[in-house]
Amino acid sequence: MEIHQISFAKIAIINKELAEVTVDNAVDIDLVMVEEIHEALLSLLNPSFSLLINKSNAYSTQLDALIKFGALPAIDKIAIFAPNKLSQMSADFSATIPSSQSLTIQIFIERESALAWLL
């Protein structure tokens, strides 16, 4: 598995159609960071891909950044690994954002279940 570090997160390439994104602890994601991750994902993966968002670290995402993240047309579906109650609440909120509602998103408390759903 290839691992790529960007300024605020680690992107693990599981295959050319699937990546796991783990944001660093205590990050506040803004629009510039979303552009950075979009560029990285588009350069590393096939034109259509799925994501495993690993919410094992505590971080926040500004609302405009959250809206922009879900608007990337190349994203097929997203599994969110939310291992605790706070990360589950955050994931539930993220899934209600209008740009995210057009995506297929599932939230999981076990990483293996999230991966199985994506594969």
Secondary structure as UniProt FT lines:
FT   STRAND          2..5
FT   STRAND          9..15
FT   TURN            16..17
FT   STRAND          18..23
FT   TURN            25..26
FT   STRAND          28..29
FT   HELIX           31..44
FT   STRAND          49..54
FT   STRAND          60..61
FT   HELIX           63..69
FT   TURN            70..71
FT   TURN            73..74
FT   STRAND          75..81
FT   HELIX           85..95
FT   HELIX           98..101
FT   STRAND          104..108
FT   HELIX           111..118
//
